[in-house]
Amino acid sequence: MTSATPPSSRGSSPEKVCHSMMQTEALKPLLGAVGVAVAAGEEATTVCALRRRRRVLSKDGHSNVRIEHVRGRGALYLRDIWTTFLDMQWRYKLFLFSATFAGTWFLFGVLWYLVALVHGDLLEFDPPSNHTPCVMQVQTLTGAFLFSLESQTTIGYGFRCITEECPAAIILLILQLVITMVLEIFITGTFLAKVARPKKRGETVKFSQHAVVSNHEGQPCLMIRVANMRKSLLLGCTVETVTGKLLQTSQTKEGETMRLDQRNVPFQVDTSSDSPFLILPLTFYHIIDDSSPLRAWAVKGTSLNNI
């Protein structure tokens, strides 16, 4: 097995090399003769390109895959509008929250203005002194907007109040209160559900930045560390079915290329209990045996670009 030449022999400074010689030595058992028998400059370029490559999934579980050119995708989101609102980013949710209230105030303000227009309550009609309007002091569009706001927010009426003159105005008031109450319940519910989602709590359970392959109890193992970043303890979490996903490009016997071949990678924790106590960082192990999906990679030296 040929050792890698120092980076300085290729004329590049040590600061430009993406990984140290110690990391190169640690990768030798996995890369095999094919992967290690390369010049240090080419090796550094490969690892640099690997680090710059975008991930399919981020380390916090966020998907970087974007699906495009799907006909009727907007209709699919509208069919499940509750999940659409929950997954919406906060800036869009706050904008929609503000736009919904301001929009309903203005929409029903226009309707109240039309009621006053039909009944002849506006100032340009010069109503007589004994004229009873549908809504007192609603003689302009601004007054109709303020009356709509006061009705919807139930802040109480001042000079503007509804009368018994127009049955249409009574029906409009009932419709406004019912419709806007349903909208308020829906929007408030999505706010509370988004805040209470356990997703944010899961983001405080951090994994180690690097994984290590080493011998553990006489067997080669892939090791990662898991830590709880908060002081509040996680109780009752089980590790009976903790599995990772190995995502790689593979080729079938028929020559078909699978862009995203998924293999399960089971892990076990360094404790005899099925419910670990995450007061300190714990190490999770995956034994690289004959049934491990990493076995062929470790033995044959599969290129890191395929993982």
C-alpha positions, 0 to 999 in steps of 0.5 A: 500500500503506497502512502500519500505524499506530503501536500508540500511536494505538489506545491500547495500550502498546508492551509489549502488541504481540506483534511490532515494526514491523521485523517488520511491514515484513519481513512486507509482501512476503508478506502483500500489500496485503490483509494489510498494509492493516489497523490495527495493533491488529487486526494485533497481535491476529491475530499474538497469536492466531497465537502462542497457537495450538497447533502440530500438531508441536513444533519438536523433532518431537513430535506434539501430536495426540491420537487419541480414541474409537477402539474397541480402541485398548488391544488395538492397543498390546498387540499391539506391546508392545515399541514400547509399552514404548519409547514409555512415559514414564520415570515409568511405566516405573520404576513398571512396573519396580518393580511387576513385581519386587514383584508376582512376588515376592509372587505366587510367595510366595503359591504357596510358601505354598500349597505349604506349606499343602497339605503341612502345613508351617505352624505352625498345623498343629503338625507333628511333630519328624520332619516334613520340609517342602517348604521349610525354615523356610517356615511363614508367609506372610512366610517364603514371601515371603522365600524367593520373593525369595531364589530370584528374586534368586539371593542365596543361601539361609540357613535357607530351602532347598528339600528333596526331599520335594515334587516340586511344589516343585521344579517351582514353583522351575523355573517361577519362575526361567524366568518371572522371567528372561524378564521381567527380560530384557524389561524390561532390554532396553526400558530399554537400547533407550530409552536408546540411541535416537537420538531424544535425540541428534537433540534436540541439533540445534536450528533457529532460532526464526524463519525469514527470507524474503530474497533469496539469489543474486537469488532469494527464499528461505526461510532457517533456521539449523541448529546442533549443540549438542554438541561431538561432531561429526555425521559422514556426515549428508547433505542430499540429501533434506532437506524440510520440510512445509507444513501448511495448510487448503485447499479443493478445486475441489469445495468440500471443506475439507482440514483438513491439506493437506501440501506438501513444501518442499525445502531446500538448504544453504549448502555445495557438499558433500552432507555438511555439517560442523556445526561452525558453524551452517549456513543452509538455503535454500528457493527460492521459485520457480514450483514452490514451495508458498510461491509462491502464499502470497507472491504473493497474500498468503494469510492467516497463519491458514491456514499 
